[in-house]
Amino acid sequence: MGFDDLTAVKDDMVAFIAGHGMRRMKSFVPEDVPTVLFEEDDVDGWKDFVEHAKAANAPFITMSDVILEPEDVAALIGEVREQNYPDADAGDLSEAQGLMQHVGKTGYLQLGFAQGGVIFLYETATEWYDMFQELMESVSDLGQIIMDDGDEE
């Protein structure tokens, strides 16, 4: 999807779900739950997902969103700075600092419904949110490597 902020998409989802007479539950489905990921064909693929949920007689649809908070970006910048010390010009740092322009925007949406012991999911994210996640994982992975090396001593 080529959106910078998914807030309008979220509002459309809420209205579309209600328009189909379905209930919505604010809930995030974690990765450790058995899931089937819906593959979208176009920007409005989430509408097909909602229609599948209705056809499956799902009692409700789960919905989760992530809004980028200033403290999340500040914490990421601090971690990147710490791991890149003394190289203050590291590329990851400038990418992390660039995320400040997206504070307050919705970067990730997840819809889900249960059927036959499996959760069917629809997920979409902005490019900047994907970059935020990648930076968070790289900081976490590097921290884990450093901790593992220290444990061996």
Legacy VTK file of the C-alpha trace (Angstrom):
# vtk DataFile Version 3.0
C-alpha trace
ASCII
DATASET POLYDATA
POINTS 153 float
0.000 0.000 0.000
1.305 3.465 -0.788
-0.110 5.268 2.263
1.888 7.361 4.714
-0.851 7.254 7.373
-3.440 4.475 7.663
-5.877 6.459 9.834
-8.338 7.033 6.958
-8.133 3.342 6.013
-8.882 2.412 9.631
-11.914 4.708 9.651
-13.115 3.105 6.402
-12.650 -0.362 7.922
-14.677 0.539 11.007
-17.528 1.885 8.870
-17.426 -1.051 6.432
-17.480 -3.645 9.218
-20.406 -1.885 10.915
-22.160 -1.536 7.553
-22.030 -5.318 7.196
-23.737 -5.660 10.588
-20.633 -7.168 12.168
-19.121 -6.492 15.563
-15.544 -5.406 16.097
-13.306 -6.324 19.015
-10.152 -4.324 19.711
-7.572 -7.067 19.952
-4.160 -8.006 18.546
-3.480 -11.555 17.357
0.154 -12.475 18.205
2.469 -14.532 15.995
2.336 -17.643 18.192
-1.341 -18.300 17.353
-2.098 -20.574 14.354
-2.979 -18.170 11.553
-3.678 -17.946 7.853
-2.573 -14.663 6.319
-4.918 -13.144 3.748
-3.060 -12.021 0.627
-4.519 -8.887 -0.860
-4.784 -8.239 -4.566
-5.345 -4.487 -4.335
-5.599 -1.522 -1.977
-9.166 -2.423 -1.001
-8.380 -6.107 -0.425
-9.383 -5.707 3.205
-13.008 -5.341 2.029
-12.853 -8.845 0.561
-11.450 -10.044 3.885
-14.406 -8.563 5.798
-16.814 -10.153 3.316
-15.100 -13.526 3.848
-15.529 -13.104 7.603
-19.224 -12.390 7.133
-19.626 -15.380 4.771
-17.941 -17.584 7.404
-20.499 -16.347 9.968
-17.715 -15.012 12.173
-19.306 -13.563 15.325
-16.870 -10.632 15.296
-13.723 -9.270 13.689
-10.658 -8.433 15.743
-8.970 -5.130 14.971
-5.651 -3.707 16.035
-3.768 -0.592 15.040
-0.402 0.913 15.910
0.119 4.657 16.168
3.749 5.748 16.332
4.376 7.385 19.697
7.151 9.935 20.341
8.558 7.900 23.234
8.879 4.836 20.974
10.954 6.775 18.452
13.006 8.413 21.228
13.759 5.004 22.767
14.746 3.611 19.356
17.033 6.588 18.680
18.655 6.085 22.087
19.259 2.379 21.447
20.639 2.979 17.945
22.897 5.754 19.270
24.172 3.479 22.030
24.895 0.591 19.669
26.541 2.780 17.031
28.769 4.679 19.461
31.221 6.270 18.608
29.987 6.411 14.967
27.410 9.190 15.355
26.872 9.345 11.577
25.599 5.769 11.257
22.831 5.257 8.675
20.522 3.555 11.168
20.619 6.660 13.358
19.494 8.976 10.569
16.731 6.502 9.624
15.578 6.357 13.248
15.617 10.148 13.534
13.647 10.408 10.287
10.811 8.468 11.911
9.997 11.533 14.045
8.060 12.958 11.083
5.618 10.035 11.394
4.805 10.449 15.095
1.051 10.376 15.633
0.363 8.499 12.406
-1.171 5.032 12.120
1.418 2.705 10.602
-0.060 -0.776 11.041
-3.516 -2.361 10.886
-4.577 -5.933 11.580
-7.996 -7.528 11.091
-8.792 -11.080 12.122
-11.525 -13.643 12.565
-11.595 -17.187 13.916
-12.832 -20.152 11.924
-12.162 -23.838 12.523
-9.537 -23.305 15.225
-7.466 -20.990 13.043
-7.304 -17.202 12.977
-7.524 -15.632 9.547
-5.596 -12.361 9.383
-5.370 -9.322 7.174
-2.394 -7.054 7.858
-1.146 -3.897 6.220
1.605 -1.458 7.128
3.244 1.678 5.833
6.822 1.611 4.568
8.000 3.733 7.500
6.376 1.328 9.981
8.148 -1.620 8.349
11.431 0.299 8.658
10.645 1.063 12.324
10.073 -2.660 12.967
13.292 -3.624 11.161
15.294 -1.120 13.207
13.690 -2.362 16.442
14.544 -5.956 15.537
18.135 -5.113 14.578
18.647 -3.262 17.867
17.106 -6.174 19.757
19.135 -8.778 17.826
22.402 -6.920 18.373
21.616 -6.552 22.056
20.956 -10.286 22.271
24.283 -11.088 20.566
26.136 -8.861 23.011
24.321 -10.476 25.965
25.039 -13.995 24.661
28.741 -13.222 24.230
28.886 -11.888 27.780
27.223 -14.995 29.169
30.019 -17.225 27.884
32.661 -15.570 30.034
LINES 1 154
153 0 1 2 3 4 5 6 7 8 9 10 11 12 13 14 15 16 17 18 19 20 21 22 23 24 25 26 27 28 29 30 31 32 33 34 35 36 37 38 39 40 41 42 43 44 45 46 47 48 49 50 51 52 53 54 55 56 57 58 59 60 61 62 63 64 65 66 67 68 69 70 71 72 73 74 75 76 77 78 79 80 81 82 83 84 85 86 87 88 89 90 91 92 93 94 95 96 97 98 99 100 101 102 103 104 105 106 107 108 109 110 111 112 113 114 115 116 117 118 119 120 121 122 123 124 125 126 127 128 129 130 131 132 133 134 135 136 137 138 139 140 141 142 143 144 145 146 147 148 149 150 151 152
